[in-house]
Amino acid sequence: MKLAIYGYGNLGRGVECAIRQNPDAQLFGVFTRRDPASVKTLTGAPVFAADSIYAYKDEIDLVIICGGSATDLPKMTPALAKAFNVIDSFDTHANIPKHYAAVDAAAKESGHIALISAGWDPGLFSLNRLYASSILPEGRDYTFWGRGVSQGHSDAVRRIPGVLDARQYTVPVPAALEAVRSGSMPELTTREKHTREVFVVADEGADKATIETAIKTMPNYFSDYDTTVTFISADEMKASHAALPHGGFVIRTGKTGLNKEHTHTIEYALTLDSNPEFTSSVLVACARALCRMAARGVTGCKTVFDIAPADLSPLTREEIIKKML
């Protein structure tokens, strides 16, 4: 499958590396909004101007869109779905239905297939919530993220005027996690489950109080959480916050038995050295599935719920049954 990368930040570089680990994938090239001559890829892959991508629509099987969820993907994904099979990692949970509808309309009109919100959450965590709630209908779901860097939240902060760089850490509240694992099925508010820590490099002369207020009141990102904002230097950011770790837990506690006398807990956990590289690996596996679905004539927008597990694997059906069933 010939894949193109649209956008070349942390996620785009992760996709570039992930493609190298999949022999059935080939990188056609990287498309960027920057001057292509100024961009050097990790593997020497060719770089093109973003607006030139439509000239190559007959040479690309699928475009992996590596933009931010705050402002990029709501525009990029529907636009590119009019000419290509596409996949993105849109992760603003509250806006997924709206984004799905826009991409679905564009993909159906053009006869292409699209996949939105692929990654680990949304993505792998979404699948585990679905599986667990189906198996234990009498129960309750809990999702904890971190401690780790959220790419989407960090990107949203960097778009605030006066912000030069930012890292946002999502941190589970230990008491809440312990209560869930106890099987007591507590009712927890958003604020009770997580806190958020934001480290910001501000432009010289920027109003830090205004920046802090903009962060703490940002809907869908920070307004529902206890958030701590710390202003640091660019040197400290580079020294202490260059890595992009993340992870988390999906937990469902449920009851079975005639009188609901037995308690069961399903827990799925991820510990990630690199959030963008792991997300990229999910995107490439989903790209394989999408190319197979496209070959079968499937069109329109899809989610991870629509992908058959076998379509994700490079193995044959016989190998999957023998090695993994």
N, C-alpha and C positions, 0 to 999 in steps of 0.2 A: 504494500500500500504506500502510495506517494503522499506524504503529509507535508503541509506547510505550517509554519509558526507565524502567527500574526501578533506582533508585540514581543519585544525582547528585553524583559526585565528578569527578575528572579525566576518567575514561573516559566518564561520562554527558555531561559538557559537550562532549567530543569527538564523541560520537554526535549530539548536538544540532546541531553545526556541519556534520557530514557529511551529515545529512539535507537540509540546505539546498542542498547541491551536487548532489542527485539529484532531478530534477523529478518522477520517478514515486513519490517517497516523501513522506509527510506525517506530521508529528509530532502524535500525538494528545495527548500530555501526558507529564509527568514524575511518577513516583511515588517518594516519599521516606519514610524512617523518621523524618526530622526533622519539626518543625512546619512544615507547608506554607506558613504565613504568613511564616516566616523565610527561605524560599528564593526567591531571585530568579534566574530563568533568563536566559541570554545573549540569547535571542531573544524573550522575553516569553511563552514557551510556558506553558500552565497547569500548575499544580503540585497534586498530590493526595497524600493520605496513602497510604502503601504498602498498608495493609490494606484500602483501599477499592477496589483494582484489580479484584476479582472482580465488582463491580457493573457493570463496563464490558466484560465478556468478549465481548459480541456486537458491540462497536464497534471492537475492536482486532484487526488481522490478525496481529500478531506482537509479542512483548515482547522487547526487547533488555535482558538482565540485566547490570547494571554493578556487580556486587559483587566482593569479593576472593575469591581462590581458597582462602585458608587456612581460613576458617570460613563465609563467606557462601554461595558457590555450591553447595557440597555439600548445603545445605538448600534454598536458594532455587529452583534450577533444577528439581529433581524436583517440588517443591510447585507451582510455576507451570505446569509441563508438564501437570498434571492439569486445567488449565482453558484453556491458551493454547498456540499455537505459540510456541516460545521459542528463543533463541540466547544462548550465553554465550562467554566467553573463558577458561575454566578452563585454568590453565597449570602445574599441579603434575604434571609428566610421569609420575612414578611412580604417581600415583593416578588417572590417566585411565581405565584399564579399570574400576575400581570406580565412578567417577562415571558413566561411560557406561552401565553396567548399571543403575544406579539411575534415571537419566533415561529410558533405553529402556523400562523397565518402566512408569513413570508415563505416558509419551507413548503407548505402545501401548494401555494400559488406557483412556485418555481419547479415543483416536482423533486425537491431535495429532501434529505433527512437531516435532522438536527438533534443534538442532545445538550440539554442545559444542566447546570448544577452538578457536574461530575467532580468528584474529589473524595474527601473523607467525611466532611460534614458541611453541606449536604453531600451525599454520596454513600459511602460505606456505612456510616452511622445511620443513614436513612433506611438502608436495607435491614440493618439489625433491629431497628425500631419496628419495622414492618413484620419481620420474622417473629420477634419475641412477642409482640402484641397478638399475633395470630395464634401462636402456640399457647399463650397464657391470657385468654380473654378477660379473666377476672384478675386484674392487676393494675400496675401503674408504671409508667415509663419515667426514667430520669436520664438526663444527659449532662455530663460535666466535661468542660473543656479546660485543658491546660495542666500545669502552668506552662504557657507557651506564647509565642508571638503569633498574633492574628494578622495575616497579610491584608485582608480586606479592611480591618479596622485601622491598621497602620496607614494604609493608602488613603483612607477617608480623612485621617488627621493631617496627612501631608498636603491635602488639597485646601486646607484652611489658609487664608491669606496670612503671611508672616511666618509660616512654618517652613523651615528648610529641610528638616528630616524628622522622623518620628518612629518609635516602636511602641506597640501596644501589647501588653501581656494580659492574658485572661487567666485568672487564678481561682480554682475551686475553693470554697469555704470548707475547711476540714471537718467541722462539726456536721455540716449538711451531708457530706459524703459518708461519714460514719453512720449517721442516722439511716440513710438509704440502705447501706450494706447490712444493717441490723435486721432488715425485713419488716420494720414497723410501718412502712409505707407512709412517711410523713407528707404533709402538704407543704410545699416550699414555694415561695415567691421567687421571681427572677433575681431579686436583690439578695435573697437569702442563700442562693446557690453559688454565686460568683462575685468576685470583685474584679476591677480593672485597674491596671497600672499603666500609665502613659509617660513615656520619656520623650521630650521634645527639644529639638534644636531650633531656636527662634532666630529670625533674621535680626540683624542689628537695628535697634530702634523700634522693633515691633512691640505692640502693646500686649504684654504677657497675660494680663488679666482678661483682656478680650479673647485671646486665644483659649485660655483655660475655660472661660464661660462657654465658648463655642463648642469645645470638646464635651463638656459635661452635660450640655443640653441637646446634643445631637440625637435626633430620633432614630430608632432602629439600631443604634450603635452604643450610646452611652447613657442616655437619659434614664434608663431603668436600672442602673447599676450604681453602687458606690465606687466612684472613680477618683484615683489619685493622679495628679499631673505634676511631673517633676521636669524642670528645665535644666538641661545639661549642655555642655560644649560639644562641638563636632568631634573633638579628639576623644572625649569620654564615650560618645556614641560608638565611634569606631573601635575603641578598646574593649568596651564592656557589652555591646549590644549588636555585634556584627552577625552572630549566628542566628538562625531562624528555627529554633526547636519548637515542637508543639506535641499535642497528643490529647488523650481524654478517655472518657468511659461512657458507654451506653449500658444502663442497668435497667432491667425490668424485674420487679418482684410480683409474683402472682400466687394465687391460691387454687388448689384442686381438692377433690374429695366431696363426698355427699354433703358434708357440713363445712366445707372449705377449711378442713383441719390441717392440711399440709401446705407448707410454704416453699416456694421455689424461687431461685434467683438466677437470672441469665445476665452475664456480664461480658461485654466485649471491650477490649482496651487497646489503645495504640500509644506507643512511645516513639516519637519521631525526632531524629537528629536534625532533619531539614524538612520543614513544612512544604516549601515549594517543590522540592525534589520528589517527595512522596506523592503530593497532589499530581505532579506531572506524570508519575508512573501510573496512577489511576487513569489519567486522561488518555494515555497511549493505549492501555488495555481496552478502554471504552471505545477508542477510535477503531480498533480492530473489529469490535462487535458491530459498530455502526457501519463500517464498510461491508461487512457480511450482510447486514440487514438491507442496506442499499442495493446490493446485488440481487436480493430477493424481491426488490420492487417496493420496499417500505418507504413511505414519505411522511413528512410532517415532523413535529417536535416530539421528542421522547425524553424520558427520565431513566434513572437507573432501575426503576421498578419495571420497565418495559424490556430490559435486556435479559435474555436467557443466559444463565451462568456459563454454559458451554461456549457461547459466542465470544466470551472474554479471553479464552485460553488459546494459545497457539497449537495446543495438542489436538490430535484427532479425537473423535468421539470414543473410539475403541481405547485409545491411550488414557483418556480421562476416566473411563469406567474401570480399567485395570488398575490404574495408579492411585485413584482418589476416592472411588466409591467404597 
